[in-house]
């Protein structure tokens, strides 16, 4: 919410409206030539995608 408000303020003082949708997942970030898999649990990043209406 805070990040969305900061983006809207920088874009011309629009206001955040209602929450429309959310999604969450995990992405695995590995060094080049690595054989690690997401099952190893190393360098996992949680990605959250949130959609708000803009007023």
JONORWO-V863040 format. One record per backbone hydrogen bond with DSSP energy under -0.5 kcal/mol. NH is the residue of the N-H (numbers start at 0). CO is the residue of the C=O. E is the energy in kcal/mol with one decimal. If there is no record, write none. Layout:
nh,co,e
NH,CO,E
NH,CO,E
This chain:
nh,co,e
4,0,-2.4
5,1,-2.1
6,2,-2.3
7,3,-2.4
8,4,-2.2
9,5,-2.0
10,6,-1.3
11,8,-1.1
12,7,-0.7
12,8,-0.9
13,7,-1.3
16,52,-3.5
19,50,-3.4
20,50,-1.4
22,48,-2.2
24,46,-2.2
26,44,-2.7
28,26,-0.5
28,42,-1.6
29,27,-0.6
33,30,-1.6
39,36,-1.8
40,37,-1.0
44,26,-2.8
46,24,-2.7
46,44,-0.5
48,22,-2.7
49,47,-0.5
50,20,-2.9
52,17,-2.6
54,14,-3.2
